[in-house]
Amino acid sequence: MDQENLYDMRRICQGDPEGKIRLLMDYTDRTGDVADTWYTRNFEATWRDVEEGCRGLLSQLIPQNQ
């Protein structure tokens, strides 16, 4: 959900030649990292980011005409 996770996933998967590893916020109009509650303690902001990202991802997985 943030750049560090992205780096770790690419390392674990030995790269990402097909470009399949993405940040959750890439599926929204606001690219970047999900708000980190570890530093901010703002659970509402994190919830909004995760919900928005999941909705965006879901809209790409499920055709709109169903």
FIKOL-119574 format. One record per residue: x, y, z of N, C-alpha, C in turn. Coordinates in Angstrom, 2 decimals, decimal comma, padded with zeros to 5 digits. Each point is the difference from the previous one (the first is absolute). Example, Ala and Ser with C-alpha at 12.3 -4.5 7.8 and 13.67 -1.06 7.14 Angstrom:
! residues 2
+---------+---------+---------+---------+---------+---------+---------+---------+---------+
:      nX :      nY :      nZ :     caX :     caY :     caZ :      cX :      cY :      cZ :
+---------+---------+---------+---------+---------+---------+---------+---------+---------+
:  013,19 : -005,69 :  007,80 : -000,89 :  001,19 :  000,00 :  000,90 :  001,20 :  000,00 :
: -000,35 :  001,05 : -000,72 :  000,82 :  001,19 :  000,06 : -000,77 :  001,09 :  000,73 :
+---------+---------+---------+---------+---------+---------+---------+---------+---------+
***
This chain:
! residues 66
+---------+---------+---------+---------+---------+---------+---------+---------+---------+
:      nX :      nY :      nZ :     caX :     caY :     caZ :      cX :      cY :      cZ :
+---------+---------+---------+---------+---------+---------+---------+---------+---------+
:  000,81 : -001,20 :  000,00 : -000,81 :  001,20 :  000,00 :  000,85 :  001,26 :  000,00 :
:  001,30 : -000,18 :  000,19 :  000,89 :  001,14 : -000,13 :  001,25 : -000,41 : -000,77 :
:  000,87 :  000,94 : -000,23 :  001,19 : -000,25 : -000,81 :  000,88 : -001,11 :  000,57 :
:  000,06 : -000,09 :  001,32 :  000,80 : -001,05 :  000,62 : -000,59 : -001,38 : -000,28 :
: -001,33 : -000,12 :  000,08 : -000,65 : -001,26 : -000,34 :  000,23 : -000,36 : -001,46 :
: -000,07 :  001,00 : -000,87 :  000,22 : -000,21 : -001,42 :  001,42 : -000,53 : -000,25 :
:  000,97 :  000,62 :  000,65 :  001,38 : -000,44 : -000,12 :  000,16 : -001,45 :  000,48 :
: -000,60 : -000,29 :  001,17 :  000,11 : -001,35 :  000,56 : -000,64 : -001,05 : -000,91 :
: -001,16 :  000,31 : -000,56 : -000,67 : -000,95 : -000,89 :  000,84 : -000,27 : -001,25 :
:  000,58 :  001,05 : -000,54 :  000,84 : -000,19 : -001,19 :  001,24 : -000,83 :  000,33 :
:  000,54 :  000,19 :  001,19 :  001,15 : -000,79 :  000,43 : -000,39 : -001,46 :  000,20 :
: -001,12 : -000,23 :  000,68 : -000,47 : -001,36 :  000,27 : -000,32 : -000,74 : -001,30 :
: -000,61 :  000,71 : -000,94 : -000,40 : -000,61 : -001,27 :  001,10 :  000,04 : -001,06 :
:  001,16 :  000,46 :  000,40 :  001,15 :  000,11 : -000,91 : -000,33 :  000,87 : -001,20 :
: -000,60 :  001,13 :  000,29 : -000,34 :  000,96 : -001,04 : -001,48 :  000,01 : -000,33 :
: -000,33 :  000,75 : -001,01 : -001,38 :  000,11 : -000,45 : -000,01 :  000,30 : -001,50 :
:  000,51 : -000,95 : -000,80 :  000,14 :  000,27 : -001,44 : -001,32 :  000,27 : -000,71 :
: -001,10 : -000,50 :  000,52 : -001,30 :  000,21 : -000,65 : -000,75 :  001,21 :  000,57 :
:  000,58 :  000,66 :  000,98 : -000,62 :  001,20 :  000,58 : -001,29 : -000,27 :  000,73 :
: -000,08 : -001,14 :  000,67 : -001,24 : -000,37 :  000,70 : -000,05 :  000,49 :  001,44 :
:  001,14 :  000,31 :  000,59 :  000,01 :  000,44 :  001,40 : -000,24 :  001,51 :  000,02 :
: -001,08 :  000,40 :  000,67 : -000,38 :  001,41 :  000,04 : -000,41 :  000,38 :  001,40 :
:  000,00 :  001,28 :  000,25 : -000,50 :  000,53 :  001,26 : -001,52 :  000,06 : -000,04 :
: -000,63 : -000,17 :  001,14 : -001,46 :  000,04 :  000,06 : -000,54 :  001,34 : -000,49 :
:  000,68 :  001,08 :  000,33 : -000,48 :  001,32 : -000,40 :  000,15 :  000,25 : -001,50 :
:  000,72 : -000,87 : -000,70 :  000,08 :  000,12 : -001,46 : -001,37 : -000,23 : -000,64 :
: -000,92 : -000,58 :  000,72 : -001,34 : -000,26 : -000,52 : -000,96 :  001,13 :  000,34 :
:  000,53 :  001,12 :  000,45 : -000,82 :  001,16 :  000,35 :  000,46 :  001,20 : -000,83 :
: -000,65 :  001,12 :  000,21 :  000,41 :  001,24 : -000,65 :  001,18 :  000,64 :  000,74 :
:  000,31 : -000,52 :  001,17 :  001,09 :  000,55 :  000,82 :  001,10 : -001,05 :  000,13 :
:  001,03 :  000,11 : -000,79 :  001,09 : -000,96 :  000,10 :  000,84 :  000,30 :  001,24 :
:  000,76 : -000,96 :  000,43 :  000,86 :  000,17 :  001,17 : -000,21 : -001,14 :  000,97 :
:  000,30 :  000,27 :  001,25 : -000,08 : -001,02 :  001,04 : -001,30 :  000,10 :  000,78 :
: -000,43 : -001,13 :  000,54 : -001,11 : -000,02 :  000,94 :  000,48 :  000,68 :  001,28 :
: -000,85 :  000,80 :  000,62 :  000,37 :  000,68 :  001,24 :  000,48 : -001,03 :  001,02 :
:  001,11 :  000,27 :  000,65 :  000,62 : -000,94 :  000,93 : -000,37 :  000,32 :  001,44 :
: -000,83 : -000,83 :  000,59 : -000,46 :  000,25 :  001,37 :  001,12 : -000,14 :  001,02 :
:  001,07 : -000,68 : -000,36 :  001,11 : -000,15 :  000,94 :  000,55 :  001,37 :  000,39 :
:  000,05 :  000,90 : -000,97 :  000,54 :  001,33 :  000,25 : -001,07 :  001,03 :  000,30 :
: -001,14 : -000,11 : -000,64 : -001,02 :  001,06 :  000,12 : -001,07 : -000,30 :  001,04 :
: -000,23 : -001,27 :  000,29 : -001,10 : -000,43 :  000,88 : -001,37 :  000,43 : -000,55 :
: -000,03 :  000,35 : -001,28 : -001,24 :  000,43 : -000,63 : -000,62 : -001,21 : -000,71 :
: -000,74 : -000,79 :  000,77 : -000,59 : -001,22 : -000,54 : -001,08 :  000,29 : -001,04 :
: -000,68 :  001,12 :  000,14 : -001,04 :  000,37 : -000,97 :  000,61 :  000,24 : -001,38 :
:  001,12 :  000,69 : -000,05 :  000,65 :  000,27 : -001,29 :  000,45 : -001,31 : -000,65 :
:  000,54 : -000,89 :  000,81 :  000,43 : -001,30 : -000,53 : -001,20 : -000,78 : -000,51 :
: -001,07 :  000,00 :  000,76 : -001,22 : -000,70 : -000,41 : -000,50 :  000,54 : -001,33 :
: -000,03 :  001,33 : -000,14 : -000,48 :  000,61 : -001,26 :  000,90 : -000,41 : -001,16 :
:  001,31 :  000,04 :  000,21 :  000,93 : -000,37 : -001,07 : -000,19 : -001,46 : -000,42 :
: -000,08 : -000,89 :  000,97 : -000,15 : -001,43 : -000,31 : -001,34 : -000,26 : -000,70 :
: -001,05 :  000,62 :  000,50 : -001,31 : -000,19 : -000,64 : -000,01 :  000,53 : -001,43 :
:  000,56 :  001,18 : -000,19 :  000,03 :  000,59 : -001,34 :  000,86 : -000,86 : -000,95 :
:  001,13 : -000,47 :  000,50 :  000,86 : -000,85 : -000,82 : -000,66 : -001,32 : -000,36 :
: -000,68 : -000,61 :  000,97 : -000,69 : -001,27 : -000,26 : -001,14 :  000,18 : -001,00 :
: -000,73 :  001,10 :  000,14 : -001,08 :  000,27 : -000,95 :  000,55 :  000,20 : -001,41 :
:  001,12 :  000,70 : -000,11 :  000,63 :  000,20 : -001,30 :  000,49 : -001,30 : -000,61 :
:  000,63 : -000,83 :  000,82 :  000,48 : -001,30 : -000,48 : -001,17 : -000,86 : -000,43 :
: -001,06 : -000,04 :  000,81 : -001,17 : -000,80 : -000,32 : -000,64 :  000,45 : -001,32 :
: -000,02 :  001,30 : -000,23 : -000,60 :  000,50 : -001,24 :  000,82 : -000,43 : -001,22 :
:  001,28 : -000,26 :  000,19 :  000,81 : -000,50 : -001,11 : -000,16 : -001,50 : -000,20 :
: -000,35 : -000,71 :  001,06 : -000,14 : -001,44 : -000,08 : -001,38 : -000,44 : -000,50 :
: -001,01 :  000,81 :  000,28 : -001,38 : -000,33 : -000,38 : -000,45 :  000,94 : -001,10 :
: -000,40 : -000,53 : -001,13 : -000,48 :  000,87 : -001,09 : -001,15 :  000,87 :  000,47 :
: -000,04 :  001,25 : -000,46 : -001,01 :  000,97 :  000,42 : -001,40 : -000,32 : -000,51 :
: -000,12 : -000,79 : -001,03 : -001,32 : -000,28 : -000,58 : -000,69 : -001,20 :  000,62 :
:  000,51 : -000,50 :  001,11 : -000,66 : -001,15 :  000,65 : -001,03 :  000,47 :  000,98 :
+---------+---------+---------+---------+---------+---------+---------+---------+---------+
***
